Amino acid sequence: MIQQFLILAGLVGVAALLFQRWSQKIEAEIAEGAVYERERLEAADPDLIAGLSEERFRAAYRRTHYPRFPKYALAIAAAFVASLPLTLGMLAGIAWTLDSLGMSADAQALARSVPIEGSIAGVSRDEGETIALYYVQDVVKFYYYFGLLFIWLGIIYVAMRHYHKNRPGYLRDEIDKEKSKG
């Protein structure tokens, strides 16, 4: 299990390095585009960028044109991997607590309460306890599966709220925001 976690963490690390290289290339292209756009706006609409330094214009242009989703996708993947040991530990703690309080399913009690031997399959009492044990293990796997799913949906919910909340406007809007900052 630790080996699989380390492989996943390594894959996220490699993805982060690839993202960094890609991001540097995109930053250079955006900086070049900002120079051309500033020249175009100085000729076409000089009142729009009046009083705005080149550095602040570049910041507004970057906010408008930089692709944001790859960064969020990488952050979500990193959060998934980081949450695995925490989530599995939390679920194991909950299972242990329920078991210590006597609130978890007991395979022998379940086998005694469910009349398996009268079924068409003709299962004996000993086999019934084994079947009940497998059933209880499947129920635990069910809770682990949906526990992980619930945590991961929470991660996606938080990330996408942040993604849409911080969505930039059009270039004109971002320039106006930069000008209003002072």
MARBA-3410 file (N, C-alpha, C, O; in Angstrom, 1 decimal):
182
0.8,-1.2,0.0,0.0,0.0,0.0,0.9,1.3,0.0,0.6,2.2,-0.7 ~ 1.9,1.2,0.8,2.8,2.4,0.8,3.5,2.6,-0.5,3.7,3.7,-1.0 ~ 3.8,1.4,-1.1,4.5,1.5,-2.4,3.6,2.2,-3.5,4.0,3.0,-4.3 ~ 2.3,1.8,-3.5,1.3,2.4,-4.4,1.2,3.9,-4.1,1.0,4.7,-5.0 ~ 1.1,4.3,-2.8,1.0,5.7,-2.5,2.3,6.4,-3.0,2.1,7.5,-3.5
3.4,5.9,-2.8,4.7,6.6,-3.3,4.7,6.7,-4.8,5.2,7.7,-5.3 ~ 4.2,5.7,-5.5,4.1,5.8,-6.9,3.1,6.9,-7.3,3.4,7.7,-8.2 ~ 2.0,7.0,-6.7,1.0,8.1,-7.0,1.6,9.4,-6.6,1.5,10.4,-7.4 ~ 2.3,9.5,-5.5,3.0,10.8,-5.1,4.1,11.1,-6.2,4.2,12.3,-6.5 ~ 4.8,10.1,-6.6,5.8,10.4,-7.7,5.2,10.9,-9.0,5.7,11.8,-9.6
4.1,10.3,-9.4,3.4,10.7,-10.6,2.9,12.1,-10.5,3.0,12.9,-11.4 ~ 2.4,12.5,-9.3,2.0,13.9,-9.1,3.2,14.8,-9.1,3.1,15.9,-9.7 ~ 4.3,14.4,-8.6,5.5,15.2,-8.6,6.0,15.4,-10.1,6.4,16.5,-10.4 ~ 6.0,14.3,-10.9,6.4,14.4,-12.3,5.4,15.4,-13.0,5.8,16.2,-13.8 ~ 4.1,15.2,-12.7,3.1,16.1,-13.3,3.4,17.6,-12.9,3.2,18.5,-13.8
3.8,17.8,-11.7,4.1,19.2,-11.2,5.3,19.7,-12.0,5.3,20.9,-12.4 ~ 6.3,18.9,-12.2,7.5,19.4,-13.0,7.1,19.7,-14.4,7.6,20.7,-15.0 ~ 6.3,18.8,-15.0,5.9,19.1,-16.4,5.0,20.3,-16.5,5.1,21.1,-17.4 ~ 4.2,20.5,-15.5,3.4,21.8,-15.4,4.2,23.0,-15.3,4.0,24.0,-15.9 ~ 5.3,22.9,-14.5,6.2,24.1,-14.3,6.8,24.4,-15.6,6.9,25.6,-16.0
7.3,23.4,-16.4,8.0,23.7,-17.6,6.9,24.3,-18.6,7.2,25.2,-19.4 ~ 5.8,23.7,-18.7,4.7,24.2,-19.6,4.3,25.6,-19.2,4.1,26.5,-20.0 ~ 4.2,25.9,-17.9,3.8,27.2,-17.4,4.9,28.3,-17.8,4.5,29.4,-18.1 ~ 6.1,27.9,-17.7,7.2,28.9,-18.1,7.0,29.3,-19.6,7.2,30.4,-20.0 ~ 6.7,28.3,-20.4,6.6,28.5,-21.8,5.3,29.4,-22.1,5.4,30.3,-22.9
4.3,29.1,-21.4,3.0,29.9,-21.5,3.3,31.3,-21.1,2.8,32.3,-21.7 ~ 4.0,31.5,-20.0,4.3,32.8,-19.4,5.0,33.7,-20.5,4.8,34.8,-20.6 ~ 6.0,33.0,-21.1,6.8,33.8,-22.2,5.9,34.2,-23.3,6.0,35.3,-23.8 ~ 5.0,33.3,-23.7,4.0,33.6,-24.8,3.1,34.7,-24.4,2.7,35.6,-25.2 ~ 2.6,34.7,-23.2,1.7,35.7,-22.7,2.4,37.1,-22.6,1.8,38.1,-22.9
3.6,37.1,-22.1,4.4,38.3,-22.0,4.6,38.9,-23.4,4.5,40.1,-23.6 ~ 4.8,38.1,-24.4,5.0,38.6,-25.7,3.7,39.1,-26.3,3.6,40.2,-26.9 ~ 2.6,38.4,-26.0,1.3,38.9,-26.4,0.9,40.2,-25.7,0.2,41.0,-26.3 ~ 1.3,40.4,-24.5,1.0,41.6,-23.7,1.6,42.8,-24.4,1.0,43.9,-24.4 ~ 2.8,42.6,-24.9,3.5,43.7,-25.5,2.8,44.2,-26.8,2.5,45.3,-27.0
2.4,43.2,-27.6,1.6,43.5,-28.8,0.3,44.1,-28.5,-0.2,45.0,-29.2 ~ -0.4,43.6,-27.5,-1.7,44.1,-27.1,-1.7,45.5,-26.6,-2.5,46.4,-26.8 ~ -0.6,45.8,-25.8,-0.4,47.2,-25.3,-0.2,48.1,-26.4,-0.8,49.2,-26.4 ~ 0.6,47.7,-27.4,0.9,48.6,-28.5,-0.4,48.8,-29.3,-0.7,50.0,-29.8 ~ -1.2,47.8,-29.5,-2.5,47.9,-30.2,-3.4,48.9,-29.5,-4.1,49.7,-30.1
-3.5,48.7,-28.1,-4.4,49.5,-27.4,-3.9,51.0,-27.3,-4.8,51.9,-27.2 ~ -2.6,51.2,-27.3,-2.1,52.6,-27.3,-2.5,53.3,-28.6,-2.8,54.5,-28.5 ~ -2.6,52.6,-29.7,-3.0,53.2,-30.9,-4.5,53.3,-31.0,-5.0,54.3,-31.5 ~ -5.2,52.3,-30.6,-6.7,52.2,-30.8,-7.5,52.9,-29.7,-8.5,53.6,-29.9 ~ -7.1,52.7,-28.4,-7.8,53.2,-27.3,-6.9,53.7,-26.2,-6.8,53.0,-25.1
-6.2,54.8,-26.4,-5.2,55.2,-25.4,-5.8,55.6,-24.0,-5.1,55.6,-23.0 ~ -7.1,56.0,-24.0,-7.7,56.4,-22.7,-7.8,55.2,-21.8,-7.8,55.3,-20.6 ~ -8.0,54.0,-22.4,-8.2,52.8,-21.6,-6.9,52.5,-20.8,-7.1,52.1,-19.6 ~ -5.8,52.6,-21.3,-4.5,52.3,-20.6,-3.8,53.5,-20.1,-2.6,53.3,-19.6 ~ -4.4,54.6,-20.1,-3.7,55.8,-19.6,-3.5,55.7,-18.1,-4.4,55.4,-17.4
-2.3,56.0,-17.7,-1.9,55.9,-16.3,-1.6,54.5,-15.8,-1.5,54.3,-14.6 ~ -1.6,53.5,-16.7,-1.3,52.2,-16.3,0.1,51.8,-16.7,0.4,51.8,-17.9 ~ 0.9,51.4,-15.8,2.3,51.0,-16.1,2.3,49.7,-16.9,1.3,49.0,-17.0 ~ 3.4,49.5,-17.6,3.5,48.3,-18.4,3.5,47.0,-17.6,2.9,46.0,-18.0 ~ 4.0,47.1,-16.4,4.0,45.9,-15.5,2.6,45.6,-15.0,2.2,44.4,-15.0
1.8,46.6,-14.7,0.4,46.4,-14.2,-0.4,45.9,-15.4,-1.4,45.2,-15.2 ~ -0.2,46.5,-16.6,-0.9,46.0,-17.8,-0.6,44.5,-18.0,-1.5,43.7,-18.4 ~ 0.7,44.1,-17.9,1.1,42.7,-18.1,0.3,41.8,-17.1,-0.1,40.7,-17.4 ~ 0.2,42.3,-15.8,-0.5,41.5,-14.8,-2.0,41.3,-15.2,-2.5,40.2,-15.0 ~ -2.6,42.4,-15.7,-4.0,42.3,-16.1,-4.1,41.4,-17.3,-5.1,40.6,-17.4
-3.2,41.5,-18.2,-3.3,40.7,-19.4,-3.0,39.2,-19.1,-3.7,38.3,-19.6 ~ -2.1,38.9,-18.1,-1.9,37.6,-17.7,-3.1,37.0,-17.0,-3.4,35.8,-17.3 ~ -3.7,37.7,-16.1,-4.9,37.2,-15.5,-6.0,36.8,-16.5,-6.7,35.8,-16.3 ~ -6.1,37.6,-17.5,-7.1,37.3,-18.5,-6.8,36.1,-19.4,-7.7,35.3,-19.7 ~ -5.5,35.9,-19.8,-5.2,35.0,-20.8,-4.5,33.7,-20.3,-4.3,32.8,-21.0
-4.1,33.7,-19.0,-3.4,32.5,-18.5,-4.4,31.4,-18.3,-5.4,31.6,-17.6 ~ -4.1,30.1,-18.9,-5.1,29.0,-18.6,-5.0,28.6,-17.2,-3.9,28.2,-16.7 ~ -6.1,28.6,-16.5,-6.1,28.3,-15.0,-6.4,26.9,-14.7,-6.0,26.4,-13.7 ~ -7.1,26.2,-15.6,-7.6,24.8,-15.3,-6.4,23.8,-15.0,-6.5,23.0,-14.1 ~ -5.3,23.8,-15.8,-4.3,22.8,-15.5,-3.7,22.9,-14.1,-3.4,21.9,-13.5
-3.6,24.1,-13.6,-3.1,24.3,-12.2,-4.1,23.7,-11.2,-3.7,23.1,-10.2 ~ -5.4,24.0,-11.4,-6.4,23.4,-10.6,-6.5,21.9,-10.7,-6.7,21.2,-9.7 ~ -6.3,21.4,-11.9,-6.4,19.9,-12.0,-5.2,19.3,-11.3,-5.3,18.2,-10.6 ~ -4.0,19.9,-11.4,-2.9,19.4,-10.6,-3.1,19.5,-9.1,-2.7,18.6,-8.4 ~ -3.6,20.6,-8.7,-3.9,20.7,-7.3,-4.9,19.7,-6.8,-4.8,19.2,-5.7
-5.9,19.4,-7.6,-6.9,18.4,-7.2,-6.3,17.0,-7.1,-6.5,16.3,-6.2 ~ -5.4,16.7,-8.1,-4.7,15.4,-8.1,-3.8,15.3,-6.9,-3.8,14.2,-6.2 ~ -3.1,16.4,-6.5,-2.2,16.3,-5.4,-3.1,16.2,-4.1,-2.7,15.5,-3.2 ~ -4.2,16.9,-4.0,-5.1,16.7,-2.9,-5.7,15.3,-2.7,-5.8,14.8,-1.6 ~ -6.0,14.7,-3.9,-6.5,13.3,-3.8,-5.4,12.4,-3.2,-5.7,11.6,-2.3
-4.2,12.5,-3.7,-3.1,11.7,-3.2,-2.8,12.0,-1.7,-2.6,11.1,-0.9 ~ -2.8,13.3,-1.4,-2.5,13.6,0.0,-3.6,13.2,1.0,-3.3,12.9,2.1 ~ -4.8,13.2,0.5,-5.9,12.8,1.3,-6.1,11.3,1.5,-6.8,10.9,2.4 ~ -5.4,10.5,0.7,-5.6,9.0,0.8,-5.2,8.5,2.2,-6.0,7.9,2.8 ~ -4.0,8.7,2.7,-3.7,8.2,4.0,-4.5,8.8,5.1,-4.9,8.1,6.1
-4.8,10.0,5.0,-5.7,10.7,6.0,-7.1,10.1,6.0,-7.6,9.8,7.1 ~ -7.6,9.9,4.9,-9.0,9.4,4.7,-9.0,7.9,5.2,-9.9,7.5,6.0 ~ -8.1,7.1,4.7,-8.1,5.7,5.1,-7.9,5.6,6.6,-8.4,4.7,7.2 ~ -7.0,6.4,7.2,-6.8,6.4,8.6,-8.0,6.8,9.4,-8.3,6.1,10.4 ~ -8.7,7.8,8.9,-9.9,8.2,9.5,-11.0,7.1,9.5,-11.7,6.9,10.5
-11.1,6.5,8.3,-12.1,5.5,8.2,-11.8,4.2,9.0,-12.7,3.6,9.6 ~ -10.5,3.9,9.1,-10.1,2.8,10.0,-10.4,3.1,11.4,-10.8,2.3,12.2 ~ -10.1,4.4,11.8,-10.4,4.8,13.2,-11.9,4.8,13.5,-12.3,4.3,14.6 ~ -12.8,5.1,12.5,-14.2,5.1,12.7,-14.6,3.6,12.8,-15.5,3.3,13.7 ~ -14.1,2.7,12.0,-14.4,1.3,12.1,-14.0,0.7,13.4,-14.7,-0.1,14.0
-12.8,1.1,13.9,-12.3,0.6,15.1,-13.2,1.1,16.3,-13.5,0.3,17.2 ~ -13.6,2.3,16.3,-14.4,2.9,17.3,-15.8,2.2,17.3,-16.3,1.9,18.4 ~ -16.4,2.0,16.2,-17.7,1.4,16.1,-17.5,-0.1,16.6,-18.4,-0.6,17.3 ~ -16.4,-0.7,16.3,-16.2,-2.1,16.7,-16.0,-2.2,18.2,-16.6,-3.0,18.9 ~ -15.3,-1.2,18.8,-15.1,-1.2,20.2,-16.4,-0.8,21.0,-16.5,-1.3,22.2
-17.3,-0.1,20.4,-18.5,0.2,21.0,-19.6,-0.9,20.8,-20.7,-0.8,21.3 ~ -19.2,-1.9,20.0,-20.2,-2.9,19.7,-21.2,-2.6,18.7,-22.3,-3.2,18.6 ~ -20.9,-1.6,17.9,-21.9,-1.1,16.9,-21.6,-1.6,15.5,-22.3,-1.3,14.5 ~ -20.5,-2.5,15.3,-20.2,-3.0,14.0,-20.9,-4.4,13.8,-21.2,-5.0,14.8 ~ -21.0,-4.8,12.6,-21.6,-6.1,12.3,-20.7,-7.3,12.8,-19.5,-7.2,12.6
-21.3,-8.2,13.4,-20.6,-9.4,13.9,-21.0,-10.6,13.0,-22.2,-10.9,12.9 ~ -20.0,-11.2,12.4,-20.3,-12.2,11.4,-21.1,-13.4,12.0,-22.0,-14.0,11.4 ~ -20.7,-13.9,13.2,-21.3,-15.0,13.8,-22.8,-14.7,14.2,-23.7,-15.5,14.0 ~ -23.0,-13.5,14.8,-24.4,-13.1,15.1,-25.2,-13.0,13.9,-26.4,-13.3,13.9 ~ -24.6,-12.4,12.8,-25.3,-12.3,11.6,-25.7,-13.7,11.0,-26.8,-13.8,10.5
-24.8,-14.6,11.1,-25.0,-15.9,10.5,-26.1,-16.6,11.3,-26.9,-17.4,10.8 ~ -26.2,-16.4,12.7,-27.2,-17.0,13.5,-28.6,-16.4,13.2,-29.6,-17.1,13.4 ~ -28.6,-15.1,12.9,-29.9,-14.4,12.8,-30.5,-14.6,11.4,-31.7,-14.4,11.2 ~ -29.7,-14.9,10.4,-30.2,-15.0,9.0,-30.3,-16.5,8.7,-29.4,-17.2,8.8 ~ -31.5,-17.0,8.4,-31.8,-18.4,8.2,-31.2,-18.8,6.8,-32.0,-18.8,5.8
-29.9,-19.1,6.7,-29.3,-19.5,5.4,-29.6,-20.9,5.1,-29.7,-21.3,3.9 ~ -29.6,-21.8,6.1,-29.7,-23.2,5.9,-31.0,-23.7,5.2,-31.1,-24.7,4.6 ~ -32.1,-22.9,5.3,-33.3,-23.2,4.7,-33.4,-22.7,3.2,-34.4,-22.8,2.6 ~ -32.3,-22.2,2.7,-32.4,-21.6,1.4,-32.2,-22.7,0.3,-32.0,-23.9,0.6 ~ -32.5,-22.3,-0.9,-32.4,-23.3,-2.0,-31.0,-23.8,-2.2,-30.8,-25.0,-2.6
-30.0,-23.0,-1.9,-28.6,-23.4,-2.1,-28.2,-24.5,-1.1,-27.2,-25.2,-1.4 ~ -28.9,-24.6,0.0,-28.6,-25.7,1.0,-27.2,-25.4,1.7,-26.4,-26.3,1.7 ~ -27.1,-24.3,2.2,-25.8,-23.9,2.9,-25.9,-24.4,4.3,-26.9,-24.2,5.0 ~ -24.8,-25.0,4.8,-24.8,-25.5,6.2,-24.5,-24.3,7.2,-24.2,-23.2,6.7 ~ -24.6,-24.5,8.5,-24.4,-23.5,9.5,-23.0,-23.0,9.4,-22.8,-21.8,9.5
-22.0,-23.9,9.3,-20.6,-23.5,9.3,-20.3,-22.6,8.0,-19.6,-21.6,8.1 ~ -20.9,-23.0,6.9,-20.7,-22.2,5.7,-21.4,-20.9,5.8,-21.0,-19.9,5.2 ~ -22.5,-20.9,6.5,-23.3,-19.7,6.7,-22.5,-18.6,7.5,-22.5,-17.4,7.1 ~ -21.7,-19.0,8.5,-20.8,-18.1,9.2,-19.7,-17.5,8.3,-19.4,-16.4,8.3 ~ -19.2,-18.4,7.4,-18.2,-17.9,6.5,-18.8,-16.9,5.5,-18.2,-15.9,5.2
-20.0,-17.3,5.0,-20.6,-16.4,4.1,-20.9,-15.0,4.7,-20.7,-14.0,4.1 ~ -21.4,-15.1,6.0,-21.7,-13.8,6.7,-20.4,-13.0,6.9,-20.4,-11.8,6.9 ~ -19.3,-13.7,7.2,-18.0,-13.0,7.3,-17.6,-12.3,6.0,-17.2,-11.1,6.1 ~ -17.8,-12.9,4.9,-17.5,-12.3,3.6,-18.5,-11.1,3.4,-18.1,-10.1,2.9 ~ -19.7,-11.3,3.8,-20.7,-10.2,3.7,-20.3,-9.0,4.5,-20.3,-7.8,4.0
-19.9,-9.2,5.7,-19.4,-8.1,6.6,-18.2,-7.4,6.0,-18.1,-6.2,6.1 ~ -17.3,-8.2,5.5,-16.1,-7.6,4.9,-16.5,-6.7,3.7,-15.9,-5.7,3.4 ~ -17.5,-7.2,2.9,-18.0,-6.4,1.7,-18.6,-5.1,2.2,-18.5,-4.1,1.5 ~ -19.3,-5.2,3.3,-20.0,-4.0,3.8,-18.9,-3.0,4.2,-19.1,-1.8,4.0 ~ -17.8,-3.4,4.9,-16.7,-2.5,5.3,-16.1,-1.9,4.0,-15.8,-0.7,4.0
-15.9,-2.7,3.0,-15.3,-2.2,1.7,-16.3,-1.1,1.1,-15.8,-0.2,0.5 ~ -17.6,-1.4,1.3,-18.6,-0.4,0.8,-18.4,0.9,1.5,-18.4,2.0,0.8 ~ -18.2,0.9,2.8,-18.0,2.2,3.5,-16.7,2.8,3.2,-16.6,4.1,3.1 ~ -15.6,2.1,3.0,-14.4,2.6,2.5,-14.5,3.3,1.2,-14.0,4.4,0.9 ~ -15.1,2.6,0.2,-15.3,3.1,-1.1,-16.1,4.4,-1.1,-15.6,5.4,-1.7
-17.2,4.5,-0.4,-18.0,5.7,-0.4,-17.4,6.7,0.5,-17.6,7.9,0.3 ~ -16.6,6.3,1.5,-15.9,7.3,2.3,-14.9,8.1,1.5,-14.8,9.3,1.5 ~ -14.1,7.3,0.7,-13.1,8.0,-0.2,-13.8,8.8,-1.3,-13.4,9.9,-1.6 ~ -14.9,8.3,-1.8,-15.6,9.1,-2.8,-16.2,10.4,-2.3,-16.1,11.4,-2.9 ~ -16.7,10.3,-1.0,-17.2,11.5,-0.4,-16.1,12.6,-0.2,-16.3,13.7,-0.4
-15.0,12.1,0.3,-13.8,13.1,0.5,-13.4,13.7,-0.8,-13.1,14.9,-0.9 ~ -13.3,12.8,-1.8,-12.8,13.3,-3.1,-13.8,14.3,-3.7,-13.4,15.3,-4.4 ~ -15.1,14.0,-3.6,-16.1,15.0,-4.1,-16.0,16.3,-3.3,-16.2,17.4,-3.9 ~ -15.7,16.2,-2.0,-15.5,17.4,-1.2,-14.3,18.2,-1.8,-14.4,19.5,-1.8 ~ -13.2,17.6,-2.1,-12.0,18.2,-2.7,-12.4,18.9,-4.0,-12.0,20.1,-4.2
-13.1,18.2,-4.8,-13.5,18.8,-6.1,-14.5,20.0,-5.9,-14.4,21.0,-6.6 ~ -15.4,19.9,-5.0,-16.3,21.0,-4.7,-15.5,22.2,-4.2,-15.8,23.3,-4.7 ~ -14.6,22.1,-3.3,-13.8,23.2,-2.8,-13.0,23.8,-3.9,-13.0,25.1,-4.1 ~ -12.4,23.0,-4.7,-11.5,23.5,-5.8,-12.3,24.2,-6.9,-11.9,25.3,-7.4 ~ -13.5,23.7,-7.3,-14.3,24.3,-8.3,-15.0,25.6,-7.8,-15.2,26.5,-8.6
-15.3,25.6,-6.5,-15.8,26.9,-6.0,-14.8,28.0,-6.1,-15.1,29.1,-6.5 ~ -13.6,27.6,-5.7,-12.5,28.6,-5.8,-12.2,29.0,-7.2,-11.9,30.1,-7.5 ~ -12.2,28.0,-8.1,-11.9,28.2,-9.5,-12.9,29.2,-10.1,-12.5,30.2,-10.8 ~ -14.2,29.0,-9.9,-15.2,29.9,-10.4,-15.4,31.2,-9.7,-15.7,32.3,-10.3 ~ -15.0,31.2,-8.4,-15.1,32.5,-7.6,-14.0,33.4,-8.1,-14.2,34.7,-8.1
-12.8,32.9,-8.5,-11.7,33.8,-8.9,-11.6,33.9,-10.4,-10.5,34.1,-10.9 ~ -12.6,33.7,-11.1,-12.6,33.7,-12.6,-12.3,35.2,-13.0,-13.0,36.1,-12.5 ~ -11.4,35.4,-13.9,-11.1,36.7,-14.4,-12.2,37.2,-15.4,-12.9,36.4,-16.0 ~ -12.2,38.5,-15.5,-13.1,39.1,-16.5,-12.4,39.2,-17.9,-11.4,38.6,-18.1 ~ -13.0,40.0,-18.7,-12.4,40.4,-20.0,-11.2,41.3,-19.7,-11.1,41.9,-18.6
-10.4,41.5,-20.7,-9.2,42.4,-20.6,-9.6,43.8,-20.1,-9.0,44.3,-19.2 ~ -10.6,44.3,-20.7,-11.1,45.7,-20.3,-11.5,45.7,-18.8,-11.1,46.7,-18.1 ~ -12.1,44.7,-18.4,-12.5,44.6,-16.9,-11.3,44.5,-16.0,-11.2,45.2,-15.0 ~ -10.3,43.7,-16.4,-9.1,43.6,-15.6,-8.3,44.8,-15.6,-7.7,45.2,-14.6 ~ -8.3,45.5,-16.7,-7.5,46.8,-16.8,-8.2,47.8,-15.9,-7.5,48.6,-15.2
-9.5,47.8,-15.9,-10.3,48.8,-15.0,-10.0,48.4,-13.5,-9.9,49.3,-12.7 ~ -9.9,47.1,-13.2,-9.6,46.7,-11.8,-8.2,47.2,-11.4,-8.0,47.7,-10.3 ~ -7.2,47.1,-12.4,-5.8,47.5,-12.1,-5.8,49.0,-11.9,-5.1,49.5,-11.0 ~ -6.6,49.7,-12.7,-6.6,51.2,-12.6,-7.2,51.6,-11.3,-6.8,52.6,-10.7 ~ -8.2,50.9,-10.8,-8.9,51.2,-9.5,-8.0,50.9,-8.3,-8.3,51.5,-7.2
-7.1,50.1,-8.5,-6.2,49.8,-7.4,-5.3,51.0,-7.0,-4.8,51.1,-5.9 ~ -5.1,51.8,-8.0,-4.3,53.1,-7.7,-3.1,53.2,-8.4,-2.4,54.2,-8.2
END
